[in-house]
Amino acid sequence: MQVLMLSSILLSTVMGTVVGLKLLLLASRTRQFPEFAIGGALVCYATLAQVSLMVTHAIGQDASHTLKLAMLGLRLFAFHLTLIGLSTFTWRVFGASSRWRMGLTISLAITAIVTMGGTFWAVWHEITIDGALPTYARVGSSPQYAVVFGWMSIESLRYQRLMRKRQVLGLADPVVANRFGVWGLFAGASSLLVVALTAVMIRTTTAQFGTDFPSVAIISATGLVNALGWWLTFMPPLAYTEWVGNRAATRRVHPPNAPAAR
C-alpha cells in the first residue's frame, strides 16, 4: 500500500505540473483569466505543495527546525494559492457578475488564511517546544477544500446538463460538454475524499497518519483521482475525444427516447 500511495502522489505531481504549465502557456497567449487561474492552481499544488511535502518526508526528523518550518510555510502558502485559484476560476467561469459567488470566494480565502496561520503556529509550537499537535492543526484548511471542490462539482455538472440540451440542436461541442462533466465528477469525488481524509486526520495521530490503512487508501485514491481528472479534462487522448464525439453523433441520429420503427 505504501508503494501505491507514493506512486499516486508522484503521478499526481507530474500530471499536475505538466497540465498546469500547459495552461499557463496557453494563458500567456490568450490573455484569458480562467486558464491562468486553474493553471496557476495546479502548479502551486503539484509543483510547490507536493514537492515540499516530499522533501519534508525525505529530510526526516534530523533536519533543522528552520528547514522544517520553511518547508511547512512554503506548503501552506502553495495550498492557499491553490485554493484561491480554484475558487476564482469557478467564480469567473460560472458567474463573473454573481455577488454570492464572489462572496464565497472571498470567504474561502479569508478563512483559509486563519486556519493555515493556526496550523503553522501549532506545528511551530510542536517542533520548537515539543508540544502536542492539536486537532485543528491536523485539519488545517480541509473544510475549505471540501467546499470548493463540492462547489466546482455542482457548477460543472449543472453547466454540462445545459450543454447537453444544446447538443441535440447541434449548438454545443460534445467534447467540451464532456470536459465539464468530467471536471464535475472528479471534483465531486475529490470533495468526498477530502471529507474522508479529514475524518481520518481527526481520529489518528501525526505518527500514524500515512502509515495506517485508511489514510494510505484515501491518499492513494486522491492522487489517482486528481491525475485522471486533470488528464481527461485538459489533456484528453485523441481516442477518448473521438469516442465522445462518435457517441454524441450516434445519440443525435438515434435519440435514446425515440420511438422504435415499425
C-alpha positions as a printed Julia matrix, in Angstrom:
262×3 Matrix{Float64}:
   0.0    0.0     0.0
   2.89   2.36    0.72
   4.18   1.83   -2.82
   0.72   2.58   -4.23
   0.46   5.75   -2.14
   3.87   7.04   -3.19
   3.17   6.16   -6.83
  -0.16   8.01   -6.81
   1.42  11.08   -5.2
   4.21  11.08   -7.78
   1.71  10.6   -10.62
  -0.47  13.49   -9.48
   2.63  15.67   -9.0
   3.87  15.04  -12.53
   0.43  15.3   -14.14
  -0.48  18.46  -12.23
   2.81  20.12  -13.14
   2.54  19.23  -16.84
  -1.12  20.27  -17.15
  -0.59  23.4   -15.07
   2.36  24.58  -17.14
   0.45  23.85  -20.35
  -2.46  26.01  -19.16
  -0.13  28.82  -18.07
   1.49  28.82  -21.52
  -1.96  28.92  -23.07
  -2.91  31.83  -20.81
   0.21  33.73  -21.88
  -1.03  33.54  -25.48
  -4.77  34.05  -24.97
  -4.54  36.51  -22.04
  -7.58  34.75  -20.55
  -8.03  34.62  -16.77
  -9.58  31.1   -16.4
  -6.54  29.39  -17.95
  -4.24  31.42  -15.73
  -6.25  30.68  -12.56
  -6.52  26.94  -12.99
  -3.0   26.58  -14.41
  -1.52  28.52  -11.52
  -3.57  26.48   -9.03
  -2.28  23.19  -10.42
   1.34  24.35  -10.47
   1.09  25.62   -6.89
  -0.43  22.36   -5.71
   1.63  19.85   -7.67
   4.97  21.63   -8.08
   5.2   23.56   -4.8
   2.96  21.91   -2.19
   3.51  18.28   -3.15
   7.25  18.64   -3.73
   7.74  20.46   -0.42
   5.8   17.67    1.3
   8.04  15.03   -0.28
  11.14  17.0     0.74
   9.83  17.2     4.31
   9.45  13.42    4.46
  12.85  12.91    2.82
  14.81  15.09    5.26
  13.32  13.27    8.25
  13.41  14.25   11.89
  17.1   15.13   11.92
  16.64  18.29    9.83
  16.87  21.68   11.46
  13.78  23.42   12.81
  14.34  26.24   10.34
  14.27  23.92    7.34
  11.17  22.11    8.57
   9.31  25.34    9.17
  10.45  26.74    5.81
   9.03  23.68    4.01
   5.82  23.97    6.01
   5.47  27.67    5.21
   6.05  27.02    1.5
   3.49  24.21    1.52
   0.81  26.22    3.3
   1.42  29.22    1.02
   1.09  26.98   -2.04
  -2.09  25.39   -0.66
  -3.58  28.85   -0.13
  -2.77  29.96   -3.68
  -4.26  26.71   -4.96
  -7.49  27.37   -3.07
  -7.68  30.92   -4.41
  -7.01  29.74   -7.95
  -9.71  27.05   -7.86
 -12.33  29.31   -6.27
 -11.69  32.3    -8.53
 -11.73  30.01  -11.57
 -15.14  28.67  -10.53
 -16.46  32.14   -9.78
 -15.29  33.76  -13.03
 -16.26  30.85  -15.31
 -19.74  30.16  -13.96
 -20.87  33.65  -12.91
 -18.38  36.51  -13.04
 -21.09  39.04  -12.13
 -22.54  36.92   -9.32
 -22.22  38.52   -5.9
 -22.73  35.33   -3.92
 -20.0   33.55   -5.89
 -17.66  36.46   -5.27
 -18.59  36.43   -1.58
 -17.96  32.69   -1.31
 -14.55  33.09   -2.97
 -13.56  35.87   -0.57
 -14.83  33.89    2.44
 -12.82  30.82    1.43
  -9.66  32.91    1.01
 -10.02  34.69    4.35
 -10.94  31.64    6.43
  -8.11  29.66    4.82
  -5.62  32.3     5.94
  -6.87  31.92    9.51
  -6.77  28.11    9.54
  -3.38  27.92    7.82
  -1.94  30.51   10.2
  -3.2   28.43   13.12
  -1.67  25.31   11.59
   1.73  26.97   11.18
   1.7   28.26   14.77
   0.71  24.84   16.16
   3.4   22.99   14.18
   5.99  25.59   15.2
   4.97  25.02   18.81
   5.24  21.24   18.36
   8.67  21.42   16.69
  10.33  24.02   18.87
   8.71  23.36   22.26
   7.77  19.7    21.77
   4.11  20.36   22.38
   1.18  18.24   21.28
  -0.33  18.92   17.85
  -3.98  19.98   18.34
  -6.82  18.68   16.19
  -7.34  21.96   14.33
  -3.73  21.84   13.12
  -4.24  18.39   11.63
  -7.44  19.5     9.89
  -5.99  22.78    8.52
  -7.86  24.13    5.5
  -9.52  20.8     4.63
 -13.05  22.2     5.19
 -12.38  24.99    2.66
 -11.11  22.48    0.12
 -14.16  20.25    0.63
 -16.39  23.27   -0.03
 -14.56  24.49   -3.12
 -14.45  21.01   -4.69
 -18.15  20.5    -3.97
 -18.93  23.92   -5.42
 -16.9   23.19   -8.55
 -18.7   19.87   -8.97
 -22.19  21.36   -8.72
 -21.42  24.22  -11.11
 -19.72  21.99  -13.69
 -22.38  19.29  -13.74
 -25.14  21.89  -13.94
 -23.45  23.52  -16.93
 -22.88  20.13  -18.58
 -26.63  19.47  -18.46
 -27.28  22.78  -20.21
 -24.73  21.97  -22.9
 -26.15  18.51  -23.48
 -29.54  20.05  -24.22
 -27.87  22.29  -26.8
 -26.05  19.28  -28.3
 -29.37  17.9   -29.51
 -29.72  21.01  -31.68
 -26.09  20.93  -32.75
 -25.32  24.11  -30.78
 -22.68  22.69  -28.42
 -19.45  20.75  -28.83
 -19.84  17.31  -27.23
 -16.15  17.18  -26.3
 -16.4   20.48  -24.41
 -19.58  19.33  -22.7
 -17.85  16.12  -21.69
 -14.97  18.08  -20.18
 -17.38  19.93  -17.9
 -18.89  16.6   -16.89
 -15.51  15.01  -16.19
 -14.36  18.06  -14.21
 -17.59  17.99  -12.19
 -17.46  14.26  -11.43
 -13.84  14.27  -10.35
 -14.3   17.46   -8.32
 -17.19  15.78   -6.5
 -15.04  12.73   -5.82
 -12.27  14.99   -4.52
 -14.69  16.7    -2.14
 -15.78  13.37   -0.68
 -12.17  12.2    -0.36
 -11.23  15.41    1.47
 -14.08  14.86    3.92
 -12.99  11.25    4.47
  -9.35  12.26    4.91
 -10.35  14.95    7.41
 -12.23  12.38    9.48
  -9.17  10.13    9.48
  -6.86  13.02   10.44
  -9.08  13.85   13.41
  -9.04  10.29   14.7
  -5.36   9.43   14.16
  -2.13  10.85   15.49
   0.57  12.51   13.38
   2.78   9.44   13.73
   0.03   7.1    12.49
  -1.12   9.26    9.59
   0.21   7.98    6.28
   1.04   4.56    7.71
  -2.37   3.15    8.71
  -4.62   1.58    6.08
  -7.43   4.22    5.99
  -5.13   7.2     5.43
  -2.94   5.33    2.92
  -6.0    4.2     0.95
  -7.57   7.68    0.86
  -4.31   9.43   -0.07
  -3.72   6.88   -2.85
  -7.25   7.35   -4.2
  -6.87  11.14   -4.06
  -3.69  11.11   -6.12
  -5.22   8.82   -8.74
  -8.47  10.82   -8.92
  -6.56  14.09   -9.32
  -4.25  12.78  -12.03
  -7.03  11.11  -14.04
  -9.37  14.09  -13.73
  -6.74  16.63  -14.86
  -5.68  14.38  -17.74
  -9.16  13.74  -19.14
 -10.26  17.36  -18.68
  -7.28  19.28  -20.04
  -5.17  16.75  -21.99
  -7.6   14.03  -23.16
  -6.13  11.47  -25.59
  -7.36  11.52  -29.17
  -9.0    8.11  -28.85
 -11.08   9.37  -25.93
 -12.24  12.57  -27.66
 -13.13  10.59  -30.81
 -15.16   8.17  -28.71
 -17.03  11.09  -27.09
 -17.72  12.68  -30.48
 -18.89   9.43  -32.07
 -21.12   8.65  -29.09
 -22.74  12.09  -29.33
 -23.27  11.7   -33.09
 -24.95   8.33  -32.55
 -27.27   9.85  -29.98
 -28.29  12.62  -32.4
 -29.12  10.07  -35.09
 -30.81   7.63  -32.7
 -32.1    9.58  -29.67
 -32.49   7.36  -26.57
 -36.22   8.19  -26.24
 -37.02   7.94  -29.94
 -39.93   5.6   -30.78
 -38.94   2.34  -32.37
 -39.5    1.99  -36.14
 -42.49  -0.14  -37.12
